[in-house]
Amino acid sequence: MKKLTYQEKFIRTDKEARATFILSLVIFVFFFVSIFVFMDENVFILGMPLWFVLSCLGGYLLSVAGVVILVRFFMQDFSLDDEEHSRE
């Protein structure tokens, strides 16, 4: 793993924060779209309306899948300590 400079660490942190924000927007949009699109449907799953199942359970599954994708492909483990200055 390449050693990152202090500046590169903050650039990397900004990219991770942007990816997390985009995921939260996707989940937010999915939640409300599933409610408003299926709100008038008269379909029930286990006694619950379809919009509820899609928005809550689908949103949960989308959140879990999104976090797994974020951790695998966007997040990088590093210390924010400035290693050059911490040795002095």
N, C-alpha and C positions, 0 to 999 in steps of 0.2 A: 504494500500500500504506500502510495506517494505521501511524503510529508507535506502538509499544507501550511502555507504561511498564515499569519494572523488575519490578513486581509482576505485571503482565499477562504478561510473558515467562515467569515461573515457573509461572503458571497454565497457559499454553499448553504448556509443557514437560511438566507433569504429565498433561495430556490426551494428548499424544503418547506418553508412557510407558505410560499405561493402554491405549491402542489397541494398542501393540506387545505388551503383556502378554496382552491378549485374543487377539491373533493367535497368539501362542505357545501358549496353552492350546488353541485350536482345532486347531492342527497336532498337538499332543501327543495330544489325544483322537482325532483322525483316525487317527494312527499306530497306537495300541493297539486301537481299534475294528476297524480293517481287519485286524489280526493275529488277534484273537480271534474275529471273525465268520467269516473265511475260512480259519482254521487247519485245519479238518477237510476242506475241499474237496480233491478229487483232480484239480485243474485245473492245468495247467502252461503257461506262456508262455515260449517260448525256453529251455526246460529249467528254468525257475525256478517255484516254487510261486506260485499266484495271490496269496496273502497277502503274499509278499515283494514282488512287483511293485506291488501296491496300496499297501503301507505305505511302501516306499522311493521308488519312482518317483512315485507319487501324492502322497506327502508333499513331495517335492521340487517338483513342479509347483504344489502348493497353497502352498508357501512363496514361490515366485517370484511367483505371482499376488497373494498377500497383501501382499508387500513393494511391488509396483507400486501396489496400491490404497492402502496406507499413505502412500506418497510423494506420490501424486497428490491424495488427498483429506484427509489428516490432518496431514501435516507442513507446516511453514512455515519458511522460511529467515529467520533473524534472528540478530543478534549478542547474546550475553548481557552484553556490556559495558554498564555503566550510563552511557549517553550524557550524561546531565545532569551526573553527577559527574566524568566523565572529561575534560571540558573545563576544569575548574577547576584 
